[in-house]
Amino acid sequence: MKKSQRMQILVDLAKRKEDSAAQQLARDKAKVIYDEQKLKELREYAEQYESERNLLGLSAYLTTNYQHFVTRVQQAIAQQEAAIGRSEQQADMSMRRWLQARTKTKSMDWLKEKNHKAELLVESKQEQRQSDEFAMRRFLDSLR
């Protein structure tokens, strides 16, 4: 088996790792989008309740309960913002892993191509040598 063929096996393995890293990156980015959408919904929910509170004439007791509820929604918003930060951090790490895998795949592919070109050059020289020998034999045979 030629060296470039052996290298192709390594390139294929590197490509699989790269594809796996790309899939993880896609999942992590989807998680960030999901978390951002959830945060948007929580903020809209909080704004809706805050505007309704201002429109309703609530007793002191109900106003206190209402405020506790709005506070819990605000806490949920803060937790969701933290979740987005973690999701973005995970997506950044996945991006770095994918870039490293991509670089490795490209390097392996370049090395395989370099070996393939060297093999073609050797084959070309061998063919030229054989062709020269054949031509020399024909010439010598024609002289006899």
N, C-alpha and C positions, 0 to 999 in steps of 0.2 A: 504494500500500500504506500502510495506516495505521501510525502510529508504534507502537501497541500490537502490531500484527502483526510489525513489524520487531523489536520488543523480544522477542517470543516466540521468535524464532530465537536470540537471545542467551541467553535463559533455557534453551532446549533445549541449547545448547552448554555452558552452565555446569552443567546437570544431568548431562550426559555426563561432564564432568570430575569432578563430585562422585561419580558412580557408580563411576568408575574408581578414585578415591581410596578409596572404601568397599571395593572389591574388594581393593585392596592392603592395607588395614587388616585385612581378614579373613584374608588370607594370612599377614600378619605375626603376628597373634594365634594362628593355628594353629601357626605355627613356635614360638612361645613355649610353647604347650601341649606340642608334640612334644618340645622340648628339656627341659622339666620332667619329662616322662614318662621320657625317656632317663636323666636324672639320678636319678630315683627307682629305676630298674632298676639302675643302677650302684651306688647305695648299698646296695640289697638284696643285690646280688652280693657286695659287699665285706663286708657283715655276715655273710653266709652263710660265706664263706671264713674270716673271723676266728673265727667260732664253731666251725667244723670244725677249725681249727688247735688250738684249746684242747682239743678232744675227742681228737685224735689224739696219740699219743706219737711225735713225730718226732725223728729224729736231729738233731744240730747242723747238719749239711750241709743236710738237707731243710728245717729250720727257717729257715735263711738264705735258701734259694731261695724258700721260701714267703713270707717277709717281703718279698723283692724283688718278688714278684708282687703282694702286697697293696699295696706302695708304688706300683707302676705303676697299680694300680686307683685308688688315692687321687689320683694325678696326673691320671688320666682324669676323676675326679670334679671336681677343681679346674678342669680345662679346660672341662668341661661347665657348671659354674657360671658361668664367664666367658662361655661361649656364650649362656647364658640372659640374662646382663646385656646382651650386645650385641643379642639378639633383642628384649628388652624396650625397649631404647633405640630400635630401629628401629620397633617398634610404637607407641611414644610419638610419634615423628616422623610416622608415618603418621596417627596420630590428629589431630595438629595440622593436617596437610595436609587431612584430610577435614573438620575443623571450619572451616577457612578456606574450602574449596570450598562447604561447606553455607551458610556466612554469605553468600558471594557469590551463590549461587543464590537464597537468600531475598531478598536485596537487589534482585536483578534482577527477581524475580517481583513484589515490592512495587512497583517502579518501573513495570513493565508494567501492573499493575492500576491504578495511579494514572493512567497515560496512558489506559487503557481507560475509566475513569470520566470523565475529562475529555472524551474523545471522545463518550461517551454524553450528557453534559451538553450539548455543542455540538449534537449531533443532535437532542436533545430540544427545545432552543431553536429550532432551524431548523423542526422539525415544528410547534411551537407558532406560530411566525411564519407559516408556510404555512397553518395551520389558521385563524389570525386573518384572514389576507388572503382566504382562501376565504369565510369567514363574512361579511366586509365586502362582498365582491363580490356574494354572494347577497342581502345586505340591500339594496345599491344597485340590483341588478337588480330586486328586488321593488318598489322605489319607482318605478321607471320605468314 
